[in-house]
Amino acid sequence: MPVIAIVGAGPGLGLSIARRFGSEGFRVALISRDQEKLDGLAARLTKENIEAVGFAADVTRPDSLVVALAAVAERLGPVDVLEYSPADPALAGAAALDASAEDIQPQIDYYLYGAVAAVRQVLPAMLERGSGTLLFSTGASSVRPLGGPFGSIGIAAAALRNYAMALNADLAERGVHAAHVAIGVYIGSGPGTEPETIAGNYWDAHTKRDQPEIVHSVPGGAW
């Protein structure tokens, strides 16, 4: 059975992505900081006949992410799909007008460096097999710069988007597909913003493999 590792797994979008891929026969590795919450999510998926296991790691500590992904491969098998979408509302943003290097660095650590560590852990095996998918998520500010506290967040998110798009270019002829999903809505705010609806984008990116970026938006959304 193929394996998806979801970095930043939570009860909203992460759980919906897990359900979408799990319903297609994937084993699911859930990765975030809180093992107790991960175990609860895994139990919910198990009741739905989806094989799921939680692995605790902190994306701001790349070493812990490397260890977790190694454990995923040992327990469930090599990762076929890596999905990276951590989110931390407690991580304060700053307007670009006021942002210092000290404001921006934690965002870079969180969004970009964790992704780089995760990719470097799973990509060698994907290249050896000649198959695999790397999926990355950001909000609207990675594509369309926004003011206010989204300033510093958008800088880091745009770096992650650029990384995803560059990976797509480098890997295009090597059997591994990299794609960025830009979420231009407030999840759960109305029709078309449901987590399960958005999760369909990730399955499309994995199966269709025809574009480096999918933008999810609705009329009156964040775009």
Residue frames as a rotation matrix with the C-alpha (Angstrom) as fourth column:
MET 1
0.572 0.820 0.000 0.00
0.820 -0.572 0.000 0.00
0.000 0.000 -1.000 0.00
PRO 2
-0.114 -0.603 0.790 1.26
0.493 -0.724 -0.482 3.53
0.863 0.334 0.380 -0.77
VAL 3
-0.001 -0.024 -1.000 2.03
0.983 -0.184 0.004 5.95
-0.184 -0.983 0.023 2.07
ILE 4
0.271 0.055 0.961 1.24
0.305 -0.952 -0.031 9.63
0.913 0.301 -0.275 2.51
ALA 5
-0.338 -0.394 -0.855 2.99
0.941 -0.156 -0.300 11.66
-0.015 -0.906 0.423 5.21
ILE 6
0.445 0.585 0.678 1.06
0.500 -0.790 0.354 14.76
0.743 0.181 -0.644 6.26
VAL 7
-0.540 -0.709 -0.454 3.27
0.813 -0.300 -0.499 17.31
0.218 -0.639 0.738 8.03
GLY 8
-0.935 0.308 0.173 1.18
-0.343 -0.910 -0.233 19.71
0.086 -0.278 0.957 10.05
ALA 9
-0.535 0.759 -0.371 -1.68
0.362 0.602 0.712 17.27
0.764 0.247 -0.597 10.50
GLY 10
-0.927 0.340 0.157 -4.68
-0.311 -0.468 -0.827 18.63
-0.208 -0.816 0.539 12.41
PRO 11
-0.511 0.796 0.324 -8.43
0.405 0.556 -0.726 18.11
-0.758 -0.240 -0.606 12.74
GLY 12
0.308 0.632 -0.711 -9.30
-0.348 -0.621 -0.702 20.34
-0.885 0.464 0.028 9.77
LEU 13
0.562 -0.106 -0.820 -7.59
-0.827 -0.052 -0.560 20.23
0.017 0.993 -0.117 6.38
GLY 14
-0.524 -0.852 -0.020 -4.97
-0.849 0.524 -0.068 17.69
0.068 -0.019 -0.998 7.43
LEU 15
-0.495 0.425 0.758 -7.61
-0.194 0.796 -0.573 15.21
-0.847 -0.431 -0.312 8.53
SER 16
0.600 0.769 -0.220 -9.56
-0.356 0.010 -0.935 15.74
-0.717 0.639 0.279 5.30
ILE 17
0.175 -0.633 -0.754 -6.44
-0.962 0.054 -0.269 15.13
0.211 0.772 -0.599 3.20
ALA 18
-0.761 -0.444 0.473 -5.83
-0.579 0.793 -0.187 11.97
-0.293 -0.416 -0.861 5.23
ARG 19
-0.019 0.853 0.521 -9.37
-0.127 0.515 -0.848 10.80
-0.992 -0.083 0.098 4.55
ARG 20
0.642 0.281 -0.713 -9.12
-0.690 -0.194 -0.697 11.56
-0.334 0.940 0.069 0.84
PHE 21
-0.164 -0.796 -0.583 -5.92
-0.901 0.362 -0.241 9.62
0.402 0.486 -0.776 0.34
GLY 22
-0.729 -0.084 0.679 -6.88
-0.502 0.740 -0.447 6.94
-0.465 -0.667 -0.582 2.86
SER 23
0.300 0.932 0.206 -10.08
-0.393 0.317 -0.863 6.26
-0.869 0.178 0.462 0.94
GLU 24
0.684 -0.136 -0.717 -7.88
-0.709 0.106 -0.697 5.56
0.171 0.985 -0.024 -2.08
GLY 25
0.896 -0.242 -0.373 -5.89
0.245 0.969 -0.039 2.90
0.371 -0.057 0.927 -0.26
PHE 26
0.041 -0.918 0.395 -3.07
-0.192 -0.395 -0.898 4.95
0.980 -0.039 -0.193 1.25
ARG 27
0.201 -0.159 -0.967 -1.54
0.959 0.233 0.161 4.32
0.199 -0.959 0.199 4.64
VAL 28
0.601 0.137 0.787 -1.45
0.127 -0.989 0.075 7.64
0.789 0.055 -0.612 6.48
ALA 29
-0.230 -0.696 -0.681 1.36
0.947 0.000 -0.320 9.08
0.223 -0.718 0.659 8.61
LEU 30
0.750 0.529 0.397 0.24
0.375 -0.834 0.404 12.09
0.545 -0.155 -0.824 10.66
ILE 31
-0.224 -0.921 -0.319 2.99
0.921 -0.093 -0.379 14.44
0.320 -0.379 0.868 11.81
SER 32
0.421 0.194 0.886 2.72
-0.062 -0.968 0.241 17.40
0.905 -0.156 -0.395 14.19
ARG 33
-0.398 -0.748 0.531 3.97
-0.534 -0.281 -0.797 18.39
0.746 -0.601 -0.287 17.63
ASP 34
-0.244 0.426 0.872 1.34
-0.957 0.040 -0.287 16.85
-0.157 -0.904 0.398 19.91
GLN 35
-0.920 -0.191 -0.343 1.43
-0.271 0.941 0.202 13.05
0.284 0.279 -0.917 20.10
GLU 36
-0.699 0.708 0.101 -1.79
0.235 0.361 -0.903 12.84
-0.676 -0.607 -0.418 22.10
LYS 37
0.091 0.747 -0.659 -3.73
-0.561 -0.508 -0.653 14.79
-0.823 0.429 0.373 19.46
LEU 38
-0.419 -0.326 -0.848 -2.15
-0.897 0.291 0.331 12.73
0.139 0.899 -0.414 16.71
ASP 39
-0.996 0.054 0.067 -3.22
0.035 0.968 -0.247 9.53
-0.078 -0.244 -0.967 18.41
GLY 40
-0.289 0.951 -0.107 -6.77
0.025 -0.105 -0.994 10.86
-0.957 -0.289 0.007 18.58
LEU 41
0.110 0.279 -0.954 -6.79
-0.898 -0.382 -0.216 11.68
-0.425 0.881 0.209 14.87
ALA 42
-0.735 -0.454 -0.504 -5.32
-0.630 0.732 0.259 8.29
0.251 0.508 -0.824 14.02
ALA 43
-0.829 0.487 0.277 -8.02
0.177 0.697 -0.695 6.59
-0.531 -0.527 -0.663 16.08
ARG 44
0.069 0.881 -0.468 -10.73
-0.406 -0.404 -0.819 8.47
-0.911 0.247 0.330 14.17
LEU 45
-0.055 -0.162 -0.985 -9.25
-0.998 0.026 0.052 7.37
0.017 0.986 -0.163 10.86
THR 46
-0.947 -0.320 0.007 -8.85
-0.320 0.944 -0.079 3.78
0.018 -0.077 -0.997 12.05
LYS 47
-0.415 0.878 0.238 -12.59
0.045 0.281 -0.959 3.67
-0.909 -0.387 -0.156 12.79
GLU 48
0.479 0.551 -0.683 -13.10
-0.629 -0.328 -0.705 4.61
-0.613 0.767 0.189 9.12
ASN 49
0.761 -0.218 0.611 -10.93
0.376 0.916 -0.140 1.65
-0.529 0.336 0.779 8.04
ILE 50
0.763 -0.618 0.193 -7.96
-0.163 -0.472 -0.866 3.87
0.626 0.629 -0.461 7.18
GLU 51
0.493 -0.675 -0.550 -4.58
0.860 0.476 0.186 2.74
0.136 -0.564 0.814 8.48
ALA 52
0.524 -0.256 0.813 -3.10
-0.060 -0.963 -0.264 5.77
0.850 0.090 -0.520 10.25
VAL 53
0.350 -0.514 -0.783 -0.28
0.930 0.289 0.226 6.38
0.111 -0.808 0.579 12.73
GLY 54
0.967 -0.001 0.257 0.88
-0.029 -0.994 0.105 9.58
0.255 -0.109 -0.961 14.44
PHE 55
0.180 -0.967 -0.178 4.52
0.946 0.220 -0.237 10.65
0.268 -0.126 0.955 14.69
ALA 56
0.857 0.183 -0.482 5.40
0.385 -0.850 0.361 13.68
-0.343 -0.495 -0.799 16.82
ALA 57
-0.228 -0.925 0.304 7.83
0.973 -0.209 0.095 16.25
-0.024 0.317 0.948 15.40
ASP 58
0.473 0.270 -0.839 8.34
0.345 -0.933 -0.106 20.01
-0.811 -0.239 -0.534 15.39
VAL 59
0.714 -0.164 0.681 8.96
0.683 -0.050 -0.728 21.66
0.154 0.985 0.076 12.02
THR 60
0.815 -0.462 0.349 11.12
-0.458 -0.883 -0.099 24.30
0.354 -0.079 -0.932 13.71
ARG 61
0.120 -0.787 0.605 13.43
-0.693 0.369 0.619 21.46
-0.711 -0.493 -0.502 14.79
PRO 62
0.316 0.054 -0.947 14.44
-0.916 0.277 -0.290 19.83
0.247 0.959 0.137 11.51
ASP 63
-0.756 -0.646 -0.108 16.23
-0.588 0.742 -0.323 17.02
0.289 -0.181 -0.940 13.31
SER 64
-0.566 0.615 0.549 12.96
-0.287 0.477 -0.830 15.89
-0.773 -0.628 -0.093 14.90
LEU 65
0.447 0.729 -0.518 11.24
-0.739 -0.026 -0.673 15.95
-0.504 0.684 0.528 11.51
VAL 66
-0.137 -0.603 -0.786 13.99
-0.871 0.451 -0.194 13.80
0.472 0.658 -0.588 9.99
VAL 67
-0.922 -0.196 0.334 13.64
-0.360 0.751 -0.554 11.29
-0.142 -0.631 -0.763 12.83
ALA 68
-0.141 0.961 0.238 9.85
-0.420 0.159 -0.893 11.19
-0.897 -0.226 0.381 12.45
LEU 69
0.494 0.333 -0.803 9.98
-0.862 0.061 -0.504 10.61
-0.119 0.941 0.317 8.70
ALA 70
-0.553 -0.715 -0.428 12.56
-0.706 0.675 -0.217 7.87
0.443 0.182 -0.878 9.16
ALA 71
-0.789 0.331 0.517 10.17
-0.253 0.591 -0.766 6.24
-0.559 -0.735 -0.383 11.63
VAL 72
0.269 0.902 -0.338 7.35
-0.714 -0.049 -0.698 6.52
-0.647 0.429 0.631 9.10
ALA 73
0.132 -0.287 -0.949 9.38
-0.902 0.361 -0.235 4.63
0.410 0.887 -0.211 6.50
GLU 74
-0.851 -0.525 0.005 10.34
-0.467 0.753 -0.463 1.96
0.239 -0.397 -0.886 9.01
ARG 75
-0.665 0.635 0.393 6.80
-0.156 0.397 -0.904 1.38
-0.730 -0.663 -0.165 10.28
LEU 76
0.340 0.936 -0.090 4.57
-0.196 -0.023 -0.980 2.04
-0.920 0.351 0.175 7.26
GLY 77
0.309 -0.300 0.902 6.91
0.882 0.444 -0.155 1.91
-0.354 0.844 0.402 4.29
PRO 78
-0.737 -0.675 0.047 8.60
0.635 -0.666 0.391 4.48
-0.233 0.318 0.919 2.06
VAL 79
-0.110 0.689 -0.716 6.75
0.138 -0.703 -0.698 7.76
-0.984 -0.176 -0.017 1.64
ASP 80
-0.302 0.113 0.947 5.04
0.940 0.200 0.276 8.04
-0.159 0.973 -0.167 -1.74
VAL 81
0.237 0.425 0.874 3.41
0.473 -0.836 0.278 11.42
0.848 0.347 -0.400 -1.09
LEU 82
-0.582 -0.376 -0.721 4.73
0.806 -0.380 -0.453 14.13
-0.103 -0.845 0.525 1.22
GLU 83
0.276 0.693 0.666 2.20
0.573 -0.675 0.464 16.85
0.772 0.253 -0.584 2.07
TYR 84
-0.591 -0.610 -0.528 3.57
0.801 -0.365 -0.474 19.85
0.096 -0.703 0.704 3.98
SER 85
-0.086 0.644 0.760 1.06
0.248 -0.725 0.642 22.29
0.965 0.244 -0.098 5.48
PRO 86
-0.396 -0.054 -0.916 1.92
0.915 0.053 -0.399 23.31
0.071 -0.997 0.028 9.05
ALA 87
0.000 0.412 0.911 0.04
0.144 -0.902 0.408 26.27
0.990 0.132 -0.059 10.51
ASP 88
-0.356 -0.163 -0.920 0.50
0.924 0.087 -0.372 27.98
0.141 -0.983 0.120 13.85
PRO 89
0.479 0.640 0.601 -1.90
0.528 -0.757 0.385 30.84
0.701 0.133 -0.700 14.69
ALA 90
0.847 -0.173 -0.502 0.26
0.428 -0.338 0.838 31.65
-0.315 -0.925 -0.212 17.70
LEU 91
-0.210 -0.956 0.206 3.21
0.910 -0.114 0.400 32.55
-0.359 0.272 0.893 15.48
ALA 92
0.382 0.465 -0.799 2.85
0.325 -0.877 -0.355 36.31
-0.865 -0.124 -0.486 15.36
GLY 93
0.172 -0.270 0.947 3.05
0.974 -0.100 -0.205 38.13
0.150 0.958 0.246 12.06
ALA 94
-0.126 -0.256 -0.959 4.27
0.403 -0.896 0.186 41.66
-0.906 -0.363 0.216 11.40
ALA 95
0.898 0.428 -0.101 3.46
0.125 -0.468 -0.875 44.20
-0.422 0.773 -0.474 8.72
ALA 96
0.422 -0.767 0.483 6.14
0.878 0.212 -0.430 44.49
0.228 0.606 0.762 6.06
LEU 97
0.545 -0.145 0.826 6.45
-0.002 -0.985 -0.172 48.17
0.838 0.092 -0.537 6.95
ASP 98
0.595 -0.225 0.771 7.57
-0.791 -0.333 0.513 47.28
0.141 -0.916 -0.376 10.47
ALA 99
0.996 -0.085 -0.020 9.09
0.087 0.980 0.176 43.82
0.005 -0.177 0.984 10.03
SER 100
0.270 -0.960 0.073 12.67
-0.935 -0.243 0.260 43.24
-0.231 -0.139 -0.963 11.12
ALA 101
-0.293 -0.471 -0.832 14.88
-0.618 0.758 -0.211 40.25
0.730 0.452 -0.513 10.43
GLU 102
-0.962 -0.070 0.264 13.92
-0.263 0.499 -0.826 39.02
-0.074 -0.864 -0.498 13.90
ASP 103
-0.093 0.993 0.067 10.24
-0.695 -0.016 -0.719 39.09
-0.713 -0.113 0.692 12.91
ILE 104
0.416 0.268 -0.869 10.80
-0.897 0.277 -0.344 37.28
0.148 0.923 0.356 9.63
GLN 105
-0.551 -0.790 -0.267 13.26
-0.752 0.609 -0.250 34.58
0.361 0.063 -0.931 10.73
PRO 106
-0.633 0.339 0.696 10.77
-0.345 0.680 -0.646 32.52
-0.693 -0.650 -0.314 12.80
GLN 107
0.495 0.840 -0.222 8.41
-0.551 0.106 -0.827 32.45
-0.672 0.532 0.516 9.82
ILE 108
0.202 -0.531 -0.823 11.23
-0.900 0.230 -0.370 31.26
0.386 0.815 -0.432 7.54
ASP 109
-0.787 -0.506 0.353 12.20
-0.614 0.699 -0.367 28.59
-0.061 -0.505 -0.861 10.07
TYR 110
-0.296 0.784 0.547 8.60
-0.326 0.455 -0.829 27.43
-0.898 -0.423 0.121 10.28
TYR 111
0.669 0.704 -0.239 7.49
-0.417 0.089 -0.905 27.47
-0.616 0.704 0.353 6.67
LEU 112
0.631 -0.424 -0.649 10.63
-0.714 0.010 -0.700 26.96
0.303 0.906 -0.297 4.63
TYR 113
-0.361 -0.930 0.074 13.34
-0.898 0.325 -0.296 25.19
0.251 -0.173 -0.952 6.57
GLY 114
-0.190 0.381 0.905 10.98
-0.503 0.754 -0.423 22.49
-0.843 -0.535 0.049 7.84
ALA 115
0.833 0.534 -0.143 9.91
-0.361 0.329 -0.873 21.80
-0.419 0.779 0.467 4.26
VAL 116
0.314 -0.806 -0.502 13.52
-0.834 0.018 -0.551 21.57
0.453 0.592 -0.667 3.09
ALA 117
-0.557 -0.529 0.640 14.34
-0.795 0.562 -0.228 19.08
-0.239 -0.636 -0.734 5.86
ALA 118
0.186 0.725 0.663 11.29
-0.350 0.679 -0.645 16.95
-0.918 -0.112 0.380 5.05
VAL 119
0.862 0.131 -0.489 12.04
-0.504 0.119 -0.856 16.89
-0.054 0.984 0.168 1.33
ARG 120
-0.027 -0.971 -0.236 15.66
-0.913 0.120 -0.389 15.97
0.407 0.205 -0.890 1.84
GLN 121
-0.454 -0.097 0.886 14.56
-0.656 0.709 -0.258 13.03
-0.603 -0.698 -0.386 3.98
VAL 122
0.251 0.696 0.672 12.03
-0.030 0.700 -0.714 11.50
-0.967 0.159 0.197 1.56
LEU 123
0.643 0.108 -0.758 13.27
-0.684 -0.365 -0.632 12.59
-0.345 0.925 -0.161 -1.87
PRO 124
-0.440 -0.877 -0.193 16.28
-0.866 0.357 0.349 10.24
-0.237 0.321 -0.917 -2.30
ALA 125
-0.633 0.258 0.730 14.05
0.109 0.963 -0.246 7.15
-0.767 -0.076 -0.637 -2.09
MET 126
0.514 0.843 -0.161 11.55
-0.006 -0.184 -0.983 8.74
-0.858 0.506 -0.090 -4.48
LEU 127
0.339 -0.462 -0.820 14.29
-0.909 -0.387 -0.158 9.42
-0.244 0.798 -0.551 -7.01
GLU 128
-0.725 -0.615 0.311 15.60
-0.547 0.788 0.282 5.89
-0.419 0.034 -0.907 -6.65
ARG 129
-0.300 0.716 0.631 12.12
0.393 0.695 -0.602 4.52
-0.869 0.068 -0.490 -7.39
GLY 130
-0.964 -0.045 0.261 11.46
0.256 -0.411 0.875 7.10
0.068 0.911 0.408 -10.09
SER 131
-0.101 0.977 0.190 8.11
0.439 -0.127 0.889 8.07
0.893 0.174 -0.416 -8.55
GLY 132
-0.424 0.047 -0.904 6.65
0.891 -0.159 -0.426 10.24
-0.164 -0.986 0.025 -5.82
THR 133
0.227 0.567 0.792 4.76
0.544 -0.748 0.379 13.44
0.807 0.345 -0.479 -5.09
LEU 134
-0.679 -0.416 -0.605 5.72
0.731 -0.459 -0.504 16.49
-0.068 -0.785 0.616 -3.02
LEU 135
0.151 0.831 0.535 2.83
0.664 -0.486 0.568 18.79
0.732 0.269 -0.625 -2.07
PHE 136
-0.792 -0.448 -0.415 3.09
0.611 -0.568 -0.552 22.14
0.011 -0.691 0.723 -0.30
SER 137
0.283 0.948 0.144 0.39
0.882 -0.317 0.349 24.45
0.376 0.028 -0.926 1.05
THR 138
-0.880 -0.362 -0.307 0.30
0.464 -0.795 -0.392 28.17
-0.102 -0.487 0.867 1.75
GLY 139
0.118 0.914 -0.387 -2.33
0.648 -0.366 -0.667 30.85
-0.752 -0.172 -0.636 2.08
ALA 140
0.793 0.376 0.480 -3.17
0.608 -0.432 -0.667 33.65
-0.043 0.820 -0.571 -0.32
SER 141
0.840 -0.424 -0.339 -0.31
-0.300 -0.883 0.361 35.91
-0.453 -0.202 -0.869 0.78
SER 142
-0.036 -0.881 0.472 2.29
0.267 0.447 0.854 33.69
-0.963 0.157 0.220 -0.94
VAL 143
-0.255 0.050 0.966 0.83
0.960 0.132 0.247 34.62
-0.115 0.990 -0.081 -4.33
ARG 144
0.232 0.430 0.872 -0.92
0.451 -0.842 0.296 37.92
0.862 0.324 -0.390 -3.67
PRO 145
-0.732 -0.620 -0.281 0.93
0.521 -0.245 -0.818 40.01
0.439 -0.745 0.502 -1.09
LEU 146
0.441 0.897 0.001 -1.32
0.576 -0.285 0.766 41.28
0.688 -0.337 -0.642 1.68
GLY 147
-0.141 -0.469 0.872 -0.78
-0.342 -0.803 -0.488 44.07
0.929 -0.367 -0.047 4.16
GLY 148
0.584 0.396 0.709 -0.92
-0.758 -0.048 0.651 44.06
0.292 -0.917 0.272 7.94
PRO 149
0.223 -0.524 0.822 0.34
-0.726 0.473 0.498 41.06
-0.650 -0.708 -0.275 9.92
PHE 150
0.864 0.099 0.495 0.34
0.208 0.824 -0.527 38.95
-0.459 0.558 0.691 6.76
GLY 151
0.749 -0.597 -0.289 3.46
-0.650 -0.576 -0.496 40.83
0.130 0.559 -0.819 5.65
SER 152
-0.239 -0.916 0.323 6.09
-0.948 0.291 0.125 38.70
-0.209 -0.277 -0.938 7.36
ILE 153
0.064 0.344 0.937 4.02
-0.144 0.932 -0.332 35.53
-0.987 -0.114 0.110 6.94
GLY 154
0.926 0.373 -0.061 3.71
-0.086 0.051 -0.995 36.20
-0.368 0.927 0.079 3.21
ILE 155
0.308 -0.897 -0.317 7.46
-0.950 -0.268 -0.162 36.61
0.060 0.351 -0.934 2.83
ALA 156
-0.537 -0.512 0.670 8.07
-0.618 0.780 0.101 33.14
-0.574 -0.360 -0.735 4.25
ALA 157
0.258 0.726 0.638 5.10
0.059 0.647 -0.760 31.59
-0.964 0.234 0.125 2.46
ALA 158
0.853 0.000 -0.523 6.30
-0.498 -0.306 -0.811 33.03
-0.160 0.952 -0.261 -0.84
ALA 159
-0.208 -0.978 -0.034 9.70
-0.974 0.203 0.103 31.45
-0.093 0.055 -0.994 -0.20
LEU 160
-0.393 0.152 0.907 8.00
-0.182 0.954 -0.239 28.09
-0.901 -0.259 -0.347 0.33
ARG 161
0.718 0.694 0.041 5.98
-0.043 0.103 -0.994 28.55
-0.694 0.712 0.104 -2.87
ASN 162
0.514 -0.603 -0.610 9.13
-0.857 -0.335 -0.391 29.39
0.031 0.724 -0.689 -4.81
TYR 163
-0.505 -0.697 0.510 10.84
-0.736 0.656 0.168 26.30
-0.451 -0.291 -0.844 -3.39
ALA 164
0.040 0.624 0.780 7.93
0.053 0.778 -0.626 24.11
-0.998 0.066 -0.002 -4.48
MET 165
0.892 0.348 -0.288 7.90
-0.225 -0.212 -0.951 25.57
-0.392 0.913 -0.111 -7.99
ALA 166
0.137 -0.928 -0.345 11.67
-0.990 -0.123 -0.062 25.22
0.015 0.350 -0.937 -8.34
LEU 167
-0.478 -0.232 0.847 11.45
-0.396 0.918 0.028 21.59
-0.784 -0.323 -0.530 -7.24
ASN 168
0.546 0.762 0.348 8.81
0.045 0.388 -0.920 21.03
-0.837 0.518 0.178 -9.89
ALA 169
0.761 -0.306 -0.572 11.15
-0.649 -0.373 -0.663 22.37
-0.010 0.876 -0.483 -12.55
ASP 170
-0.240 -0.965 0.104 14.11
-0.967 0.247 0.059 20.32
-0.083 -0.086 -0.993 -11.35
LEU 171
-0.577 0.029 0.816 12.16
-0.298 0.923 -0.243 17.08
-0.761 -0.383 -0.524 -10.97
ALA 172
0.209 0.826 -0.524 9.98
-0.818 -0.147 -0.557 17.24
-0.536 0.545 0.645 -14.07
GLU 173
0.325 -0.157 -0.933 11.95
-0.772 0.525 -0.357 14.58
0.546 0.836 0.050 -15.95
ARG 174
-0.698 -0.716 -0.026 12.74
-0.541 0.550 -0.637 12.38
0.470 -0.431 -0.771 -12.97
GLY 175
-0.423 0.608 -0.672 9.37
0.323 0.794 0.515 10.87
0.847 0.001 -0.532 -12.12
VAL 176
-0.450 0.245 -0.859 8.68
0.867 -0.108 -0.486 13.00
-0.212 -0.963 -0.164 -9.03
HIS 177
-0.042 0.551 0.834 5.98
0.561 -0.677 0.476 15.67
0.826 0.488 -0.281 -9.15
ALA 178
-0.689 -0.137 -0.712 6.11
0.680 -0.461 -0.570 18.75
-0.250 -0.877 0.411 -6.91
ALA 179
-0.207 0.699 0.684 3.13
0.543 -0.500 0.675 21.10
0.814 0.511 -0.276 -6.62
HIS 180
-0.988 -0.062 -0.141 1.96
0.148 -0.621 -0.769 24.04
-0.040 -0.781 0.623 -4.57
VAL 181
-0.103 0.994 0.048 -1.63
0.860 0.065 0.505 24.46
0.499 0.093 -0.862 -3.39
ALA 182
-0.958 -0.157 0.239 -2.50
0.057 -0.924 -0.377 28.10
0.280 -0.348 0.895 -2.69
ILE 183
-0.279 0.886 -0.370 -5.54
0.950 0.311 0.027 28.39
0.139 -0.344 -0.929 -0.44
GLY 184
-0.894 -0.065 0.443 -7.25
0.124 -0.986 0.107 31.72
0.430 0.151 0.890 -1.07
VAL 185
0.181 0.973 0.143 -10.18
-0.128 -0.120 0.984 31.17
0.975 -0.196 0.103 1.28
TYR 186
-0.473 -0.172 0.864 -10.83
-0.875 -0.023 -0.484 31.06
0.103 -0.985 -0.140 5.00
ILE 187
-0.784 0.094 -0.613 -11.32
-0.064 0.971 0.231 27.35
0.617 0.221 -0.755 5.55
GLY 188
-0.590 0.640 -0.492 -14.80
0.805 0.512 -0.300 26.48
0.060 -0.573 -0.817 6.76
SER 189
-0.814 0.212 -0.541 -16.23
0.020 -0.921 -0.390 29.94
-0.580 -0.328 0.745 6.08
GLY 190
0.087 0.896 -0.435 -18.85
-0.679 -0.267 -0.684 28.94
-0.729 0.355 0.585 3.52
PRO 191
0.849 0.324 0.416 -19.65
0.052 0.733 -0.678 26.93
-0.525 0.598 0.606 0.41
GLY 192
0.826 -0.563 0.029 -16.54
0.092 0.085 -0.992 25.80
0.556 0.822 0.122 -1.41
THR 193
0.087 -0.818 0.568 -14.30
-0.759 -0.424 -0.494 26.36
0.645 -0.388 -0.658 1.60
GLU 194
0.875 0.289 0.388 -14.97
-0.477 0.652 0.589 23.06
-0.082 -0.700 0.709 3.36
PRO 195
-0.013 -0.952 0.306 -11.79
-0.761 0.208 0.615 21.12
-0.649 -0.225 -0.727 4.28
GLU 196
-0.009 0.039 0.999 -12.98
0.291 0.956 -0.034 18.07
-0.957 0.290 -0.020 2.36
THR 197
0.930 0.333 0.156 -13.54
0.257 -0.287 -0.923 20.22
-0.263 0.898 -0.352 -0.75
ILE 198
0.603 -0.775 -0.187 -10.07
-0.792 -0.610 -0.025 21.74
-0.094 0.163 -0.982 -0.53
ALA 199
0.009 -0.618 0.786 -8.55
-0.416 0.713 0.565 18.29
-0.909 -0.332 -0.250 0.07
GLY 200
0.726 0.336 0.601 -9.65
0.358 0.561 -0.746 17.29
-0.588 0.756 0.287 -3.42
ASN 201
0.838 -0.467 -0.283 -6.99
-0.541 -0.641 -0.545 19.63
0.073 0.609 -0.790 -4.82
TYR 202
-0.025 -0.908 0.418 -4.25
-0.873 0.223 0.433 17.51
-0.487 -0.355 -0.798 -3.30
TRP 203
0.104 0.134 0.986 -5.60
0.187 0.971 -0.151 14.32
-0.977 0.200 0.076 -4.83
ASP 204
0.960 0.256 0.116 -5.86
0.171 -0.206 -0.964 16.08
-0.223 0.945 -0.241 -8.19
ALA 205
0.531 -0.830 -0.168 -2.28
-0.845 -0.533 -0.040 17.33
-0.056 0.163 -0.985 -7.89
HIS 206
-0.203 -0.622 0.756 -1.06
-0.559 0.708 0.432 13.82
-0.804 -0.335 -0.491 -7.10
THR 207
0.091 0.333 0.938 -3.01
0.399 0.851 -0.341 12.01
-0.912 0.405 -0.055 -9.81
LYS 208
0.925 0.339 0.171 -3.15
0.289 -0.336 -0.897 14.50
-0.247 0.879 -0.409 -12.69
ARG 209
0.152 -0.982 -0.111 0.42
0.583 -0.002 0.813 15.81
-0.798 -0.189 0.572 -12.29
ASP 210
0.193 0.033 0.981 -0.20
0.969 -0.161 -0.185 18.41
0.151 0.986 -0.063 -15.01
GLN 211
0.482 -0.036 0.876 0.56
0.094 -0.991 -0.093 21.70
0.871 0.127 -0.474 -13.25
PRO 212
-0.491 -0.801 -0.343 2.92
0.476 0.083 -0.876 23.02
0.730 -0.593 0.340 -10.57
GLU 213
-0.988 0.153 -0.034 0.29
-0.062 -0.585 -0.809 25.09
-0.144 -0.797 0.587 -8.79
ILE 214
-0.283 0.959 0.021 -3.37
0.725 0.199 0.660 24.84
0.628 0.201 -0.751 -7.91
VAL 215
-0.952 0.057 0.301 -5.17
-0.205 -0.849 -0.487 27.91
0.228 -0.525 0.820 -6.58
HIS 216
-0.396 0.859 -0.325 -8.30
0.861 0.470 0.192 27.27
0.318 -0.204 -0.926 -4.52
SER 217
-0.977 0.138 -0.163 -10.58
-0.070 -0.927 -0.369 30.28
-0.202 -0.349 0.915 -4.36
VAL 218
-0.226 0.957 0.180 -14.28
0.971 0.235 -0.030 31.16
-0.071 0.168 -0.983 -4.34
PRO 219
-0.089 0.247 0.965 -16.10
0.388 -0.884 0.262 34.41
0.917 0.398 -0.017 -5.16
GLY 220
0.646 0.321 0.693 -15.67
-0.371 -0.661 0.652 36.79
0.668 -0.678 -0.308 -2.27
GLY 221
0.743 -0.431 -0.512 -12.79
0.638 0.686 0.349 34.78
0.201 -0.586 0.785 -0.83
ALA 222
0.522 -0.607 -0.599 -9.37
0.373 -0.469 0.801 36.06
-0.767 -0.641 -0.018 0.24
TRP 223
-0.339 -0.707 0.620 -8.23
0.880 -0.006 0.474 36.88
-0.332 0.707 0.625 -3.31
